[in-house]
């Protein structure tokens, strides 16, 4: 395998992001990409027709590596249950007393975790060469095991992984839920780190802009740490570099 490592995390809510205008049928992230709902991302993982226009025809279907569930029907049911979890919320009364109430988590609360690990291995080559396939699958399974252990350490439940053989490069998606809290933000290292900064800033005389700035720094540091851990535990032994040539500032041979 030749090429830099690639691992990425996203979280999705039952609602997704609201459309920015009446002309849009869905919301968009800051990068312009569609803000998928939790159920839509499962559609994509399952390769339902309306969500798989980007795949290569004639390739094998999704390969499931079981966790708490071993099929898409049960994954959908588990995500819906997680999105319907009730939490206790405190309300201040006019007389100064505090009242506790139960309510379902917000529909825009992230309720499914989905990371993706992609290898610099073309699926066409892996499908035609048993040696390439065996080596690639071994690395993907090691990556799945690594992320699963972190997820469970952070209080989440590994639901299942899905290997896709129908795009240009071989990759696997790792899904997780938290059936107790509903929200999975604490399973995303960046969001968890930024949340800790906000909590630590409560009661202190720090502006919202400064808190946001410190939170963004913590987010980036945490995500770099997540990538570093993946490199040390999985990709280093597979011979993949941590960064691409541009990041490493590699100078072409013969240039000064």
Secondary structure, 3 states (H helix, E strand, C coil): CCCCCEEEEEEEECCCCCCCCCCCCCCECCCCCECCCHHHHHHHHHCCHHHCCCCCCCCCCCEEEECCCCCHHHHHHHHHHHHCCEEEEEEECCCCCEEEEEEECCCCCEEEEEEEEEEEEEHHHHHHCHHHHHHHHHHHHHHHHHHHHHHHHCCCEEEEEEEECCCCEEEEEEEEECCCCCCCHHHCHHHHHHHHHHHHHCCCCCCHHHHHHHHHHHHHHHHHHHHHHHHHHHHCCCCCCCCCHHHHCCCCCCCC
